[in-house]
């Protein structure tokens, strides 16, 4: 495995995940009309080729 290539590819993927996830959350919140409180969120990361399943759960405060 080429560590440098792997690292750059992973960073590119994670940047895409972060940007597109933020856009989708913002869109969903706007469309819901919710303007206060919190929104529960969950991300499920899978990598079928390597047997990966990782779940991250949290809340986003709306203010």
DSSP file (Angstrom, degrees, kcal/mol; ACC not computed):
  #  RESIDUE AA STRUCTURE BP1 BP2  ACC     N-H-->O    O-->H-N    N-H-->O    O-->H-N    TCO  KAPPA ALPHA  PHI   PSI    X-CA   Y-CA   Z-CA
    1    1 A X              0   0    0      0, 0.0     2,-0.9     0, 0.0     3,-0.1   0.000 360.0 360.0 360.0 136.2    0.0    0.0    0.0
    2    2 A X     >  -     0   0    0      1,-0.2     4,-2.7     2,-0.0     5,-0.2  -0.808 360.0-162.4 -89.4 103.8    1.2    3.5   -0.9
    3    3 A X  H  > S+     0   0    0     -2,-0.9     4,-2.7     1,-0.2     5,-0.2   0.865  86.2  50.5 -58.9 -40.4    0.6    5.4    2.4
    4    4 A X  H  > S+     0   0    0      2,-0.2     4,-2.4     1,-0.2    -1,-0.2   0.934 113.2  44.5 -65.1 -45.8    0.9    8.8    0.7
    5    5 A X  H  > S+     0   0    0      2,-0.2     4,-2.4     1,-0.2    -2,-0.2   0.915 114.7  49.8 -64.3 -43.2   -1.6    8.0   -2.0
    6    6 A X  H  X S+     0   0    0     -4,-2.7     4,-2.5     2,-0.2    -2,-0.2   0.923 111.3  49.2 -60.2 -46.8   -4.0    6.3    0.5
    7    7 A X  H  X S+     0   0    0     -4,-2.7     4,-2.4    -5,-0.2    -2,-0.2   0.918 112.8  46.3 -62.1 -45.8   -3.8    9.3    2.8
    8    8 A X  H  X S+     0   0    0     -4,-2.4     4,-2.1     2,-0.2    -1,-0.2   0.905 113.4  49.1 -64.7 -41.9   -4.5   11.8    0.1
    9    9 A X  H  X S+     0   0    0     -4,-2.4     4,-2.2    -5,-0.2    -2,-0.2   0.903 112.0  48.8 -64.6 -41.4   -7.4    9.7   -1.3
   10   10 A X  H  X S+     0   0    0     -4,-2.5     4,-2.9     2,-0.2     5,-0.2   0.910 110.4  50.6 -65.7 -42.8   -8.9    9.4    2.2
   11   11 A X  H  X S+     0   0    0     -4,-2.4     4,-2.1     2,-0.2    -1,-0.2   0.900 110.2  50.3 -62.0 -40.7   -8.7   13.1    2.9
   12   12 A X  H  X S+     0   0    0     -4,-2.1     4,-2.0     2,-0.2    -1,-0.2   0.923 112.8  46.6 -62.9 -44.9  -10.4   13.9   -0.5
   13   13 A X  H  X S+     0   0    0     -4,-2.2     4,-2.5     1,-0.2    -2,-0.2   0.932 112.4  49.2 -62.8 -47.2  -13.2   11.4    0.3
   14   14 A X  H  X S+     0   0    0     -4,-2.9     4,-2.5     1,-0.2    -1,-0.2   0.845 108.8  53.3 -65.4 -33.6  -13.7   12.8    3.9
   15   15 A X  H  X S+     0   0    0     -4,-2.1     4,-2.6    -5,-0.2     5,-0.2   0.927 110.1  47.9 -64.0 -44.4  -13.8   16.3    2.6
   16   16 A X  H  X S+     0   0    0     -4,-2.0     4,-2.6     1,-0.2     5,-0.3   0.912 111.7  50.3 -61.8 -43.2  -16.5   15.3    0.2
   17   17 A X  H  X S+     0   0    0     -4,-2.5     4,-2.3     1,-0.2     5,-0.2   0.928 112.5  47.1 -60.6 -45.9  -18.4   13.6    2.9
   18   18 A X  H  X S+     0   0    0     -4,-2.5     4,-2.1     2,-0.2    -2,-0.2   0.929 115.2  43.9 -63.4 -46.8  -18.2   16.6    5.2
   19   19 A X  H  X S+     0   0    0     -4,-2.6     4,-2.1     2,-0.2    -2,-0.2   0.945 117.8  42.8 -66.2 -49.5  -19.3   19.1    2.6
   20   20 A X  H  X S+     0   0    0     -4,-2.6     4,-2.2    -5,-0.2    -1,-0.2   0.863 113.2  53.1 -69.4 -34.0  -22.1   17.1    1.2
   21   21 A X  H  X S+     0   0    0     -4,-2.3     4,-2.4    -5,-0.3    -1,-0.2   0.925 109.2  49.0 -64.8 -44.0  -23.4   16.0    4.6
   22   22 A X  H  X S+     0   0    0     -4,-2.1     4,-2.6    -5,-0.2     5,-0.2   0.920 111.0  50.5 -61.6 -43.3  -23.5   19.6    5.8
   23   23 A X  H  X S+     0   0    0     -4,-2.1     4,-2.3     1,-0.2    -1,-0.2   0.914 112.0  46.9 -61.1 -43.4  -25.4   20.7    2.7
   24   24 A X  H  X S+     0   0    0     -4,-2.2     4,-2.4     2,-0.2    -1,-0.2   0.878 112.4  49.1 -68.9 -38.1  -27.9   17.9    3.2
   25   25 A X  H  X S+     0   0    0     -4,-2.4     4,-2.5     2,-0.2     5,-0.2   0.937 112.1  48.6 -65.7 -45.9  -28.4   18.6    6.9
   26   26 A X  H  X S+     0   0    0     -4,-2.6     4,-2.5     1,-0.2    -2,-0.2   0.914 112.5  48.8 -59.7 -43.4  -28.9   22.3    6.2
   27   27 A X  H  X S+     0   0    0     -4,-2.3     4,-2.6    -5,-0.2    -1,-0.2   0.928 112.0  48.2 -62.4 -46.1  -31.4   21.6    3.5
   28   28 A X  H  X S+     0   0    0     -4,-2.4     4,-1.6     2,-0.2    -2,-0.2   0.892 112.1  48.9 -63.9 -40.4  -33.4   19.1    5.6
   29   29 A X  H  X>S+     0   0    0     -4,-2.5     4,-1.1     2,-0.2     5,-0.7   0.937 112.6  47.7 -65.7 -45.8  -33.5   21.6    8.6
   30   30 A X  H ><5S+     0   0    0     -4,-2.5     3,-0.7     1,-0.2    -2,-0.2   0.929 113.3  47.9 -59.3 -46.0  -34.7   24.4    6.3
   31   31 A X  H 3<5S+     0   0    0     -4,-2.6    -1,-0.2     1,-0.2    -2,-0.2   0.781 107.4  56.9 -67.9 -26.7  -37.4   22.3    4.7
   32   32 A X  H 3<5S-     0   0    0     -4,-1.6    -1,-0.2    -5,-0.2    -2,-0.2   0.745  99.9-135.4 -75.5 -22.5  -38.6   21.0    8.1
   33   33 A X  T <<5 +     0   0    0     -4,-1.1     2,-0.3    -3,-0.7    -3,-0.1   0.459  54.0 145.7  80.2   0.1  -39.3   24.6    9.3
   34   34 A X      < +     0   0    0     -5,-0.7    -1,-0.3     1,-0.1    -2,-0.1  -0.546  16.9 166.7 -73.3 132.0  -37.6   23.7   12.6
   35   35 A X        +     0   0    0     -2,-0.3     2,-0.3     1,-0.1    -1,-0.1   0.434  55.5  39.0-128.0  -2.2  -35.8   26.8   14.0
   36   36 A X  S    S+     0   0    0     27,-0.1     2,-0.3     2,-0.1    -1,-0.1  -0.954  90.1  29.2-145.1 163.4  -35.0   25.9   17.6
   37   37 A X  S    S-     0   0    0     -2,-0.3    25,-3.3    -3,-0.1    26,-0.7  -0.649  90.0 -51.6  91.4-145.3  -33.9   23.0   19.7
   38   38 A X  E     -A   61   0A   0     -2,-0.3     2,-0.5    23,-0.2    23,-0.2  -0.890  32.2-140.7-133.0 161.4  -31.8   20.2   18.4
   39   39 A X  E     -A   60   0A   0     21,-2.1    21,-2.3    -2,-0.3     2,-0.4  -0.992  20.8-136.9-122.6 123.0  -31.7   17.7   15.5
   40   40 A X  E     -A   59   0A   0     -2,-0.5     2,-0.3    19,-0.2    19,-0.2  -0.640  28.7-175.5 -78.2 132.9  -30.6   14.2   16.2
   41   41 A X  E     -A   58   0A   0     17,-3.1    17,-2.4    -2,-0.4     2,-0.4  -0.933  14.0-170.5-130.5 153.7  -28.3   12.9   13.5
   42   42 A X  E     -A   57   0A   0     -2,-0.3     2,-0.5    15,-0.2    15,-0.2  -0.985   4.6-163.4-144.8 132.9  -26.6    9.5   12.8
   43   43 A X  E     -A   56   0A   0     13,-3.0    13,-2.6    -2,-0.4     2,-0.6  -0.966   4.3-163.2-115.2 131.1  -23.9    8.7   10.2
   44   44 A X  E     -A   55   0A   0     -2,-0.5     2,-0.6    11,-0.2    11,-0.2  -0.961   6.2-165.8-116.0 116.1  -23.3    5.1    9.3
   45   45 A X  E     -A   54   0A   0      9,-3.3     9,-2.8    -2,-0.6     2,-0.4  -0.885  10.4-179.7-103.7 123.6  -20.0    4.5    7.5
   46   46 A X  E     -A   53   0A   0     -2,-0.6     2,-0.3     7,-0.2     7,-0.2  -0.955  20.8-175.8-125.5 145.6  -19.5    1.2    5.8
   47   47 A X  E >>> -A   52   0A   0      5,-2.2     5,-2.2    -2,-0.4     3,-1.4  -0.786   7.5-174.9-134.9  90.1  -16.7   -0.3    3.9
   48   48 A X  G >45S+     0   0    0     -2,-0.3     3,-0.7     1,-0.3    -1,-0.1   0.841  80.0  58.0 -58.9 -37.7  -17.9   -3.6    2.5
   49   49 A X  G 345S+     0   0    0      1,-0.2    -1,-0.3     2,-0.1    -2,-0.0   0.741 118.2  31.5 -67.3 -21.7  -14.5   -4.6    1.0
   50   50 A X  G <45S-     0   0    0     -3,-1.4    -1,-0.2     2,-0.1    -2,-0.2   0.274 111.5-108.9-121.4  10.7  -12.8   -4.4    4.4
   51   51 A X  T <<5 +     0   0    0     -3,-0.7     2,-0.4    -4,-0.7    -3,-0.2   0.848  62.1 158.7  69.7  35.1  -15.6   -5.3    6.8
   52   52 A X  E   < +A   47   0A   0     -5,-2.2    -5,-2.2     2,-0.0     2,-0.3  -0.792  16.0 161.5 -98.1 131.8  -16.1   -1.8    8.2
   53   53 A X  E     +A   46   0A   0     -2,-0.4     2,-0.4    -7,-0.2    -7,-0.2  -0.878  10.5 169.9-143.7 115.8  -19.2   -0.6    9.9
   54   54 A X  E     -A   45   0A   0     -9,-2.8    -9,-3.3    -2,-0.3     2,-0.4  -0.992  13.9-161.4-130.9 128.4  -18.9    2.6   12.1
   55   55 A X  E     -A   44   0A   0     -2,-0.4     2,-0.5   -11,-0.2   -11,-0.2  -0.928   5.6-173.6-115.3 132.5  -21.8    4.5   13.5
   56   56 A X  E     -A   43   0A   0    -13,-2.6   -13,-3.0    -2,-0.4     2,-0.4  -0.992   8.7-177.0-123.9 124.9  -21.5    8.1   14.8
   57   57 A X  E     +A   42   0A   0     -2,-0.5     2,-0.3   -15,-0.2   -15,-0.2  -0.915  16.6 130.5-121.1 148.1  -24.6    9.6   16.5
   58   58 A X  E     -A   41   0A   0    -17,-2.4   -17,-3.1    -2,-0.4     2,-0.4  -0.967  44.3-100.9-171.2-174.6  -25.0   13.1   17.9
   59   59 A X  E     -A   40   0A   0     -2,-0.3     2,-0.5   -19,-0.2   -19,-0.2  -0.969  17.6-149.2-128.3 144.9  -27.2   16.2   18.1
   60   60 A X  E     -A   39   0A   0    -21,-2.3   -21,-2.1    -2,-0.4     2,-0.3  -0.967  19.4-135.9-113.8 123.8  -26.9   19.5   16.2
   61   61 A X  E     -A   38   0A   0     -2,-0.5   -23,-0.2   -23,-0.2   -25,-0.0  -0.622  12.3-166.0 -80.7 133.5  -28.1   22.6   18.1
   62   62 A X              0   0    0    -25,-3.3   -24,-0.1    -2,-0.3    -1,-0.1   0.672 360.0 360.0 -93.7 -19.5  -30.2   25.0   16.1
   63   63 A X              0   0    0    -26,-0.7   -27,-0.1     0, 0.0   -25,-0.1   0.428 360.0 360.0 106.7 360.0  -30.1   27.9   18.5
